[in-house]
Amino acid sequence: MLMILEALTAEYGATTSASTYKINIFRIELCDSTSSATACNNPVVIYDGGDSGAIDIASTTAGAAAASLGNLNKATIGTKYTWMQVTMARKITIAGGGSALSTGAQACYTDGTAGTAAQSALGSTTAGDEADTVAYMGIAGSTNASSNVNSTTAGDGTGTDADTGAFDSGDEYIEWRGEITGGLIVQGGRIPSAKIAFGTSAALGFYNPDTDNNDCDTRAGGVVKNGFYGAEPDVTMTFE
């Protein structure tokens, strides 16, 4: 059994746990030993079945597999794979909130006020308003996320990728790369299956670049991107 323990990292902002975090996976690739956090080289596609359907990664027990996706029959026997790349929709359904979240003093909870690929979601200061909300992974227009993640324009591998660490405004998909500790070599007659598990203890983020003017449910000037975004679900890939 081989474990990959990585985090999908978004730009700085206050974070809290998510009680709902529904994602849609479109593509999973293995990357050879020349790959790195910034590049998946000579990829082998082990899942390209299109939209996986909504997978609620917050509803599983910590470390339990949220999805069984991937067929390693396409891997080249004897080739060492040291990274993997997962392409997901940036659009997620998320719920949560807490005290001192949006301005350092003001509580904020998701309330169904949706975000877009170009702007984060707003919320409510009332805990009783908490509801599932459409938001997006990462902060649109940001460029300082970790180098193992970037947005892209398509989920099937044909898209135009943003620079590593960047979420281009309007991009609907995200690519995440995780290192395979020790590498994976598929041997003849021994084809493992792949399972993905997640953790969401700090997966709901709220970003606010101007706490004097923006808050939980408003934007100064109507265009500032303060609000909720999908942040840092822990990703565990198991080959067994």
Secondary structure in CASP SS format (residue, H / E / C, confidence):
PFRMAT SS
TARGET T0000
AUTHOR 0000-0000-0000
METHOD secondary structure of the structure
MODEL  1
M C 1.00
L E 1.00
M E 1.00
I E 1.00
L E 1.00
E E 1.00
A E 1.00
L C 1.00
T C 1.00
A C 1.00
E C 1.00
Y C 1.00
G C 1.00
A E 1.00
T E 1.00
T E 1.00
S C 1.00
A E 1.00
S E 1.00
T E 1.00
Y E 1.00
K E 1.00
I E 1.00
N C 1.00
I E 1.00
F E 1.00
R E 1.00
I E 1.00
E E 1.00
L E 1.00
C E 1.00
D E 1.00
S C 1.00
T C 1.00
S C 1.00
S E 1.00
A C 1.00
T C 1.00
A E 1.00
C C 1.00
N C 1.00
N C 1.00
P C 1.00
V E 1.00
V E 1.00
I E 1.00
Y E 1.00
D C 1.00
G C 1.00
G C 1.00
D C 1.00
S C 1.00
G C 1.00
A C 1.00
I E 1.00
D E 1.00
I C 1.00
A C 1.00
S C 1.00
T C 1.00
T C 1.00
A C 1.00
G C 1.00
A C 1.00
A E 1.00
A E 1.00
A E 1.00
S C 1.00
L C 1.00
G C 1.00
N E 1.00
L H 1.00
N H 1.00
K H 1.00
A C 1.00
T C 1.00
I C 1.00
G C 1.00
T C 1.00
K E 1.00
Y E 1.00
T E 1.00
W E 1.00
M E 1.00
Q E 1.00
V E 1.00
T E 1.00
M E 1.00
A E 1.00
R C 1.00
K E 1.00
I E 1.00
T E 1.00
I E 1.00
A E 1.00
G E 1.00
G E 1.00
G E 1.00
S C 1.00
A C 1.00
L C 1.00
S C 1.00
T C 1.00
G C 1.00
A C 1.00
Q C 1.00
A C 1.00
C E 1.00
Y E 1.00
T E 1.00
D E 1.00
G C 1.00
T C 1.00
A C 1.00
G C 1.00
T E 1.00
A C 1.00
A C 1.00
Q E 1.00
S C 1.00
A E 1.00
L C 1.00
G E 1.00
S E 1.00
T C 1.00
T C 1.00
A H 1.00
G H 1.00
D H 1.00
E C 1.00
A E 1.00
D C 1.00
T E 1.00
V E 1.00
A E 1.00
Y E 1.00
M E 1.00
G C 1.00
I C 1.00
A C 1.00
G C 1.00
S C 1.00
T C 1.00
N C 1.00
A C 1.00
S C 1.00
S C 1.00
N C 1.00
V E 1.00
N E 1.00
S E 1.00
T E 1.00
T C 1.00
A C 1.00
G C 1.00
D C 1.00
G C 1.00
T C 1.00
G C 1.00
T C 1.00
D E 1.00
A C 1.00
D C 1.00
T C 1.00
G C 1.00
A C 1.00
F C 1.00
D C 1.00
S C 1.00
G C 1.00
D C 1.00
E C 1.00
Y E 1.00
I E 1.00
E E 1.00
W E 1.00
R E 1.00
G E 1.00
E E 1.00
I E 1.00
T E 1.00
G E 1.00
G E 1.00
L E 1.00
I E 1.00
V C 1.00
Q E 1.00
G C 1.00
G C 1.00
R E 1.00
I C 1.00
P C 1.00
S E 1.00
A E 1.00
K E 1.00
I E 1.00
A E 1.00
F E 1.00
G E 1.00
T C 1.00
S C 1.00
A C 1.00
A C 1.00
L E 1.00
G E 1.00
F E 1.00
Y E 1.00
N C 1.00
P C 1.00
D C 1.00
T C 1.00
D C 1.00
N C 1.00
N C 1.00
D C 1.00
C C 1.00
D C 1.00
T C 1.00
R C 1.00
A H 1.00
G H 1.00
G H 1.00
V C 1.00
V C 1.00
K C 1.00
N C 1.00
G E 1.00
F E 1.00
Y E 1.00
G E 1.00
A C 1.00
E C 1.00
P C 1.00
D E 1.00
V E 1.00
T E 1.00
M E 1.00
T E 1.00
F E 1.00
E C 1.00
END
